[in-house]
Amino acid sequence: MPDNPAFAIFCNPDDMNIKYILKCYSGILALVISPVISSVYAQEKTDAVTNDTARFGFPVGEELIYRIYWGYIPVGLTTVKTEWIEEDGKKLIAIRYRTHTNRIFDTIYPVDDRAESIINPDKFLPVRFYLCLTRRRSKTEKSVIFDHSRLKAAMVTTSTGQTNEIDIVSDTRDIITLLYSHRLKGVSTNQEWNCRPMIDTGLLNMKLKTYDYEDIKLSHLGKVSGLKLEPIAKLDSLLVEDGKVMSWVAKERCLATKMTIKAPLANVSIELHEVLGPGNDLWSEAMQKAFPDKEKTEKEPDQK
């Protein structure tokens, strides 16, 4: 049965391509919903936020909330959070994903997937990558420890304790770190480039292809122009190409605004719903208009 709550009922289990798309749904989400294409945006912020943006292309402390739909039916949420942490006296960046079904679909096919990248900010290279996929009665948990000085990575499967050593290169990154590292790299329309990020099964040969800008209407944040982006990759038996997965990335703060996955009866879509955390730009203005009460509540503690 496909490992996606919305399609567990509606999909043809004999369609292996669709079945694997749904099985890899959260992985594909992490692959393309991360902000991918960027330019440093100018705005009035505190020194710390301004420094983060100039250095990384995004303000550390940013939180993104995406709503997931099967056709017009809401099935869950994805949240992406960034924050500074300290380990062994070193200041590191944590980027954390969580995808989970809503209350209704929890009764049909509960999903609660988490992914985390811990990053050394000096060269924006990963220290470790963690992934935990929880689907109804199954759980897959893996972690990857990077040693760029030895050009090795160790992948550990939690359930068995098995460790696999993988050869890497000096700039190998996991999928999340790779995509966030591109937030300071400008990418134009109609381009293609190859990359080889680490995912839960090892190194993935992937191509990213851009098209032109298109207007995307977000239910709460209005119409936003986004660069159309297509990931092309082979995930085991699934060949992701020919528009099976598409994403749109806005210029302002370089946020992924929407992603679609082709599937039977209706497409899966993931849409940006809220942009939280530091910043004073198009997104903060849109949030204030869409959620005036939330903005007021969040600002009240600072005024005390």
C-alpha positions as a LaTeX table, in Angstrom:
\begin{tabular}{lrrr}
\hline
Residue & $x$ (\AA) & $y$ (\AA) & $z$ (\AA) \\
\hline
Met1 & 0.00 & 0.00 & 0.00 \\
Pro2 & 1.39 & 3.45 & $-0.84$ \\
Asp3 & 2.89 & 5.22 & 2.15 \\
Asn4 & 0.82 & 8.40 & 1.81 \\
Pro5 & $-2.43$ & 8.88 & 3.70 \\
Ala6 & $-4.45$ & 10.56 & 0.98 \\
Phe7 & $-3.59$ & 8.00 & $-1.69$ \\
Ala8 & $-3.67$ & 4.89 & 0.46 \\
Ile9 & $-7.36$ & 4.67 & $-0.41$ \\
Phe10 & $-7.41$ & 5.92 & $-3.99$ \\
Cys11 & $-4.23$ & 4.63 & $-5.68$ \\
Asn12 & $-3.85$ & 1.52 & $-7.77$ \\
Pro13 & $-1.29$ & $-0.58$ & $-5.83$ \\
Asp14 & $-0.12$ & $-2.19$ & $-9.08$ \\
Asp15 & 1.13 & 1.16 & $-10.40$ \\
Met16 & 4.69 & 0.93 & $-9.08$ \\
Asn17 & 5.75 & 4.37 & $-10.30$ \\
Ile18 & 2.94 & 6.10 & $-8.43$ \\
Lys19 & 3.41 & 3.80 & $-5.45$ \\
Tyr20 & 7.04 & 4.79 & $-5.15$ \\
Ile21 & 6.28 & 8.49 & $-5.60$ \\
Leu22 & 4.00 & 8.25 & $-2.61$ \\
Lys23 & 6.46 & 6.18 & $-0.62$ \\
Cys24 & 9.14 & 8.81 & $-1.25$ \\
Tyr25 & 6.70 & 11.70 & $-0.86$ \\
Ser26 & 8.31 & 13.23 & 2.21 \\
Gly27 & 11.78 & 12.73 & 0.75 \\
Ile28 & 10.75 & 14.44 & $-2.48$ \\
Leu29 & 9.24 & 17.23 & $-0.41$ \\
Ala30 & 12.52 & 17.80 & 1.39 \\
Leu31 & 14.28 & 17.61 & $-1.95$ \\
Val32 & 12.44 & 20.48 & $-3.63$ \\
Ile33 & 10.42 & 22.42 & $-1.08$ \\
Ser34 & 13.57 & 23.87 & 0.48 \\
Pro35 & 14.35 & 27.38 & $-0.70$ \\
Val36 & 16.64 & 26.73 & $-3.64$ \\
Ile37 & 17.35 & 29.84 & $-5.65$ \\
Ser38 & 18.32 & 33.18 & $-4.26$ \\
Ser39 & 19.62 & 36.69 & $-4.12$ \\
Val40 & 20.34 & 38.54 & $-0.89$ \\
Tyr41 & 17.32 & 40.69 & $-0.10$ \\
Ala42 & 17.72 & 44.21 & 1.32 \\
Gln43 & 15.67 & 45.21 & 4.36 \\
Glu44 & 15.96 & 46.92 & 7.70 \\
Lys45 & 16.68 & 44.32 & 10.37 \\
Thr46 & 18.74 & 43.89 & 13.49 \\
Asp47 & 22.49 & 43.47 & 12.99 \\
Ala48 & 22.33 & 39.75 & 13.78 \\
Val49 & 19.59 & 39.06 & 11.24 \\
Thr50 & 21.30 & 41.23 & 8.61 \\
Asn51 & 24.59 & 39.40 & 9.15 \\
Asp52 & 22.90 & 36.00 & 8.86 \\
Thr53 & 21.21 & 37.00 & 5.62 \\
Ala54 & 24.39 & 38.42 & 4.09 \\
Arg55 & 26.32 & 35.31 & 5.10 \\
Phe56 & 23.83 & 32.53 & 4.31 \\
Gly57 & 21.05 & 34.07 & 2.23 \\
Phe58 & 18.39 & 33.50 & 4.90 \\
Pro59 & 17.76 & 34.76 & 8.45 \\
Val60 & 18.47 & 32.07 & 11.05 \\
Gly61 & 15.29 & 31.80 & 13.10 \\
Glu62 & 13.07 & 31.62 & 10.03 \\
Glu63 & 10.10 & 29.25 & 10.23 \\
Leu64 & 8.04 & 28.16 & 7.22 \\
Ile65 & 4.69 & 26.39 & 7.32 \\
Tyr66 & 3.33 & 24.55 & 4.27 \\
Arg67 & $-0.11$ & 23.01 & 3.84 \\
Ile68 & $-0.40$ & 19.71 & 1.94 \\
Tyr69 & $-3.42$ & 18.90 & $-0.24$ \\
Trp70 & $-4.69$ & 15.95 & $-2.24$ \\
Gly71 & $-6.69$ & 17.83 & $-4.85$ \\
Tyr72 & $-8.60$ & 20.30 & $-2.68$ \\
Ile73 & $-8.55$ & 18.09 & 0.41 \\
Pro74 & $-6.11$ & 19.18 & 3.16 \\
Val75 & $-4.13$ & 16.19 & 4.45 \\
Gly76 & $-1.27$ & 17.61 & 6.53 \\
Leu77 & 1.42 & 20.18 & 7.24 \\
Thr78 & 5.15 & 20.59 & 6.75 \\
Thr79 & 7.16 & 22.95 & 8.95 \\
Val80 & 10.75 & 24.01 & 8.34 \\
Lys81 & 12.68 & 25.73 & 11.15 \\
Thr82 & 16.19 & 27.14 & 11.38 \\
Glu83 & 18.02 & 28.06 & 14.57 \\
Trp84 & 21.44 & 28.52 & 16.13 \\
Ile85 & 22.58 & 25.76 & 18.50 \\
Glu86 & 25.78 & 25.04 & 20.41 \\
Glu87 & 27.55 & 21.67 & 20.63 \\
Asp88 & 30.95 & 21.08 & 22.26 \\
Gly89 & 31.50 & 24.82 & 22.40 \\
Lys90 & 30.85 & 25.26 & 18.67 \\
Lys91 & 28.08 & 27.41 & 17.24 \\
Leu92 & 26.14 & 25.46 & 14.59 \\
Ile93 & 23.01 & 25.88 & 12.48 \\
Ala94 & 20.11 & 23.43 & 12.77 \\
Ile95 & 17.57 & 23.07 & 9.96 \\
Arg96 & 14.61 & 20.89 & 10.95 \\
Tyr97 & 11.73 & 19.52 & 8.87 \\
Arg98 & 8.57 & 17.90 & 10.12 \\
Thr99 & 5.77 & 16.54 & 7.90 \\
His100 & 2.65 & 15.13 & 9.55 \\
Thr101 & $-0.93$ & 14.32 & 8.67 \\
Asn102 & $-3.87$ & 16.22 & 10.12 \\
Arg103 & $-6.31$ & 14.85 & 12.66 \\
Ile104 & $-8.70$ & 13.39 & 10.08 \\
Phe105 & $-6.05$ & 11.52 & 8.11 \\
Asp106 & $-4.36$ & 10.35 & 11.29 \\
Thr107 & $-7.31$ & 7.99 & 11.67 \\
Ile108 & $-6.74$ & 6.60 & 8.14 \\
Tyr109 & $-2.97$ & 6.54 & 7.65 \\
Pro110 & $-0.89$ & 8.56 & 10.14 \\
Val111 & 2.41 & 10.02 & 8.94 \\
Asp112 & 4.97 & 11.85 & 11.08 \\
Asp113 & 8.28 & 12.35 & 9.27 \\
Arg114 & 11.24 & 14.35 & 10.59 \\
Ala115 & 14.54 & 15.40 & 9.07 \\
Glu116 & 17.37 & 17.44 & 10.54 \\
Ser117 & 20.66 & 18.86 & 9.27 \\
Ile118 & 23.28 & 20.18 & 11.70 \\
Ile119 & 25.65 & 22.49 & 9.84 \\
Asn120 & 29.06 & 24.04 & 10.44 \\
Pro121 & 28.49 & 27.66 & 9.33 \\
Asp122 & 32.13 & 28.31 & 8.36 \\
Lys123 & 31.90 & 26.44 & 5.04 \\
Phe124 & 28.21 & 25.55 & 5.33 \\
Leu125 & 29.02 & 21.85 & 5.41 \\
Pro126 & 26.94 & 19.28 & 7.32 \\
Val127 & 28.16 & 17.76 & 10.57 \\
Arg128 & 25.33 & 15.22 & 10.54 \\
Phe129 & 22.02 & 14.47 & 8.86 \\
Tyr130 & 19.10 & 12.68 & 10.54 \\
Leu131 & 15.91 & 11.25 & 9.04 \\
Cys132 & 13.01 & 9.51 & 10.78 \\
Leu133 & 10.02 & 8.31 & 8.74 \\
Thr134 & 7.02 & 7.15 & 10.79 \\
Arg135 & 4.14 & 5.60 & 8.82 \\
Arg136 & 1.33 & 3.89 & 10.70 \\
Arg137 & 3.04 & 0.81 & 12.21 \\
Ser138 & 6.46 & 1.25 & 10.53 \\
Lys139 & 9.42 & 3.43 & 11.40 \\
Thr140 & 12.65 & 4.05 & 9.50 \\
Glu141 & 15.40 & 5.97 & 11.28 \\
Lys142 & 18.83 & 6.79 & 9.85 \\
Ser143 & 21.64 & 9.21 & 10.56 \\
Val144 & 24.72 & 10.24 & 8.60 \\
Ile145 & 27.90 & 11.55 & 10.24 \\
Phe146 & 30.17 & 13.52 & 7.90 \\
Asp147 & 33.96 & 13.61 & 8.14 \\
His148 & 35.11 & 15.90 & 5.35 \\
Ser149 & 38.71 & 15.78 & 6.54 \\
Arg150 & 38.77 & 12.03 & 5.70 \\
Leu151 & 36.32 & 12.33 & 2.79 \\
Lys152 & 34.08 & 9.75 & 4.47 \\
Ala153 & 30.51 & 9.63 & 5.73 \\
Ala154 & 29.06 & 6.99 & 8.05 \\
Met155 & 25.39 & 6.08 & 7.60 \\
Val156 & 23.83 & 4.38 & 10.62 \\
Thr157 & 20.50 & 2.51 & 10.60 \\
Thr158 & 19.09 & 2.88 & 14.10 \\
Ser159 & 16.97 & $-0.28$ & 14.17 \\
Thr160 & 19.85 & $-2.62$ & 13.32 \\
Gly161 & 22.88 & $-0.59$ & 14.36 \\
Gln162 & 24.38 & $-1.27$ & 10.93 \\
Thr163 & 26.94 & 1.29 & 9.75 \\
Asn164 & 27.88 & 1.83 & 6.10 \\
Glu165 & 30.87 & 3.97 & 5.16 \\
Ile166 & 30.45 & 6.11 & 2.05 \\
Asp167 & 33.13 & 7.93 & 0.07 \\
Ile168 & 32.42 & 11.63 & $-0.31$ \\
Val169 & 34.15 & 14.69 & $-1.78$ \\
Ser170 & 35.20 & 17.92 & $-0.10$ \\
Asp171 & 31.86 & 19.66 & $-0.67$ \\
Thr172 & 29.42 & 16.75 & $-0.27$ \\
Arg173 & 26.25 & 17.86 & 1.51 \\
Asp174 & 23.02 & 16.20 & 2.50 \\
Ile175 & 19.92 & 17.21 & 0.53 \\
Ile176 & 18.77 & 19.87 & 3.00 \\
Thr177 & 22.18 & 21.49 & 3.45 \\
Leu178 & 22.78 & 21.46 & $-0.30$ \\
Leu179 & 19.56 & 23.27 & $-1.10$ \\
Tyr180 & 19.99 & 25.84 & 1.65 \\
Ser181 & 23.56 & 26.48 & 0.49 \\
His182 & 22.14 & 27.70 & $-2.82$ \\
Arg183 & 20.38 & 30.62 & $-1.17$ \\
Leu184 & 23.37 & 32.84 & $-1.91$ \\
Lys185 & 23.81 & 31.57 & $-5.47$ \\
Gly186 & 21.86 & 33.28 & $-8.21$ \\
Val187 & 20.29 & 30.93 & $-10.77$ \\
Ser188 & 18.68 & 32.25 & $-13.93$ \\
Thr189 & 15.82 & 30.99 & $-16.03$ \\
Asn190 & 16.27 & 28.07 & $-18.44$ \\
Gln191 & 19.31 & 26.51 & $-16.79$ \\
Glu192 & 20.31 & 22.96 & $-15.85$ \\
Trp193 & 22.89 & 21.74 & $-13.36$ \\
Asn194 & 23.85 & 18.45 & $-11.74$ \\
Cys195 & 24.42 & 17.70 & $-8.07$ \\
Arg196 & 25.00 & 14.64 & $-5.87$ \\
Pro197 & 23.49 & 15.11 & $-2.41$ \\
Met198 & 23.31 & 12.58 & 0.41 \\
Ile199 & 19.86 & 11.14 & 1.11 \\
Asp200 & 18.69 & 8.23 & 3.28 \\
Thr201 & 19.86 & 5.62 & 0.76 \\
Gly202 & 23.25 & 7.15 & $-0.06$ \\
Leu203 & 24.41 & 9.62 & $-2.71$ \\
Leu204 & 21.76 & 10.65 & $-5.24$ \\
Asn205 & 22.54 & 11.72 & $-8.82$ \\
Met206 & 20.16 & 14.60 & $-9.43$ \\
Lys207 & 19.60 & 17.30 & $-12.03$ \\
Leu208 & 17.79 & 20.58 & $-11.38$ \\
Lys209 & 16.19 & 22.38 & $-14.31$ \\
Thr210 & 14.73 & 25.89 & $-14.31$ \\
Tyr211 & 12.13 & 27.39 & $-16.65$ \\
Asp212 & 10.56 & 30.88 & $-16.61$ \\
Tyr213 & 8.77 & 32.84 & $-13.90$ \\
Glu214 & 5.06 & 32.19 & $-13.34$ \\
Asp215 & 2.51 & 33.77 & $-11.04$ \\
Ile216 & 1.41 & 31.46 & $-8.22$ \\
Lys217 & $-1.63$ & 32.32 & $-6.12$ \\
Leu218 & $-1.34$ & 31.41 & $-2.45$ \\
Ser219 & $-4.59$ & 31.18 & $-0.51$ \\
His220 & $-3.46$ & 33.43 & 2.36 \\
Leu221 & $-0.45$ & 35.32 & 1.03 \\
Gly222 & $-1.75$ & 36.40 & $-2.39$ \\
Lys223 & $-0.17$ & 36.20 & $-5.85$ \\
Val224 & 3.60 & 35.67 & $-5.97$ \\
Ser225 & 5.90 & 35.36 & $-8.99$ \\
Gly226 & 8.02 & 32.21 & $-8.81$ \\
Leu227 & 10.76 & 30.59 & $-10.88$ \\
Lys228 & 9.58 & 27.19 & $-12.10$ \\
Leu229 & 11.96 & 24.42 & $-11.04$ \\
Glu230 & 12.00 & 20.70 & $-11.89$ \\
Pro231 & 14.08 & 18.06 & $-10.10$ \\
Ile232 & 15.13 & 15.08 & $-12.25$ \\
Ala233 & 16.43 & 12.01 & $-10.43$ \\
Lys234 & 16.14 & 8.24 & $-10.17$ \\
Leu235 & 15.01 & 7.00 & $-6.76$ \\
Asp236 & 15.40 & 3.22 & $-6.85$ \\
Ser237 & 12.86 & 2.10 & $-9.49$ \\
Leu238 & 11.25 & 5.52 & $-9.84$ \\
Leu239 & 12.44 & 7.94 & $-12.51$ \\
Val240 & 11.37 & 11.45 & $-11.49$ \\
Glu241 & 11.14 & 13.44 & $-14.74$ \\
Asp242 & 8.67 & 14.78 & $-17.33$ \\
Gly243 & 7.09 & 17.16 & $-14.85$ \\
Lys244 & 6.16 & 14.52 & $-12.25$ \\
Val245 & 7.39 & 16.95 & $-9.59$ \\
Met246 & 7.43 & 20.73 & $-10.07$ \\
Ser247 & 8.27 & 23.56 & $-7.69$ \\
Trp248 & 8.05 & 27.37 & $-7.81$ \\
Val249 & 10.55 & 29.60 & $-5.97$ \\
Ala250 & 9.94 & 33.28 & $-5.27$ \\
Lys251 & 12.63 & 35.94 & $-5.70$ \\
Glu252 & 11.83 & 37.60 & $-2.38$ \\
Arg253 & 13.76 & 35.76 & 0.30 \\
Cys254 & 14.02 & 32.86 & $-2.20$ \\
Leu255 & 11.23 & 30.80 & $-0.68$ \\
Ala256 & 9.62 & 27.81 & $-2.35$ \\
Thr257 & 5.98 & 28.82 & $-2.66$ \\
Lys258 & 4.41 & 25.68 & $-4.12$ \\
Met259 & 5.17 & 22.13 & $-5.24$ \\
Thr260 & 3.02 & 19.66 & $-7.18$ \\
Ile261 & 3.33 & 15.87 & $-7.56$ \\
Lys262 & 1.39 & 14.15 & $-10.33$ \\
Ala263 & $-0.78$ & 11.28 & $-9.12$ \\
Pro264 & $-4.03$ & 9.46 & $-10.05$ \\
Leu265 & $-7.38$ & 11.27 & $-9.71$ \\
Ala266 & $-5.80$ & 14.44 & $-8.29$ \\
Asn267 & $-2.34$ & 15.91 & $-7.76$ \\
Val268 & $-0.62$ & 16.37 & $-4.44$ \\
Ser269 & 0.22 & 20.03 & $-3.82$ \\
Ile270 & 2.24 & 21.66 & $-1.08$ \\
Glu271 & 1.62 & 25.41 & $-0.63$ \\
Leu272 & 3.34 & 28.01 & 1.51 \\
His273 & 0.94 & 29.12 & 4.24 \\
Glu274 & 2.96 & 31.10 & 6.80 \\
Val275 & 6.38 & 32.76 & 7.03 \\
Leu276 & 7.45 & 33.37 & 10.63 \\
Gly277 & 10.57 & 34.60 & 12.39 \\
Pro278 & 12.82 & 37.61 & 11.73 \\
Gly279 & 12.49 & 39.79 & 8.65 \\
Asn280 & 10.83 & 42.95 & 7.38 \\
Asp281 & 9.96 & 42.39 & 3.72 \\
Leu282 & 7.23 & 41.27 & 1.33 \\
Trp283 & 6.60 & 38.13 & 3.38 \\
Ser284 & 6.25 & 39.91 & 6.72 \\
Glu285 & 3.87 & 42.42 & 5.11 \\
Ala286 & 1.80 & 39.62 & 3.58 \\
Met287 & 1.70 & 37.83 & 6.95 \\
Gln288 & 0.52 & 40.98 & 8.70 \\
Lys289 & $-2.32$ & 41.37 & 6.21 \\
Ala290 & $-3.29$ & 37.70 & 6.29 \\
Phe291 & $-2.94$ & 37.16 & 10.06 \\
Pro292 & $-3.21$ & 40.58 & 11.80 \\
Asp293 & $-4.15$ & 39.03 & 15.14 \\
Lys294 & $-1.14$ & 36.69 & 15.09 \\
Glu295 & 1.25 & 39.54 & 14.30 \\
Lys296 & $-0.19$ & 41.56 & 17.19 \\
Thr297 & 0.10 & 38.64 & 19.60 \\
Glu298 & 3.70 & 37.93 & 18.61 \\
Lys299 & 4.74 & 41.57 & 19.07 \\
Glu300 & 3.09 & 42.11 & 22.46 \\
Pro301 & 5.81 & 40.34 & 24.58 \\
Asp302 & 8.51 & 42.60 & 23.08 \\
Gln303 & 6.59 & 45.70 & 24.12 \\
Lys304 & 6.52 & 44.82 & 27.81 \\
\hline
\end{tabular}
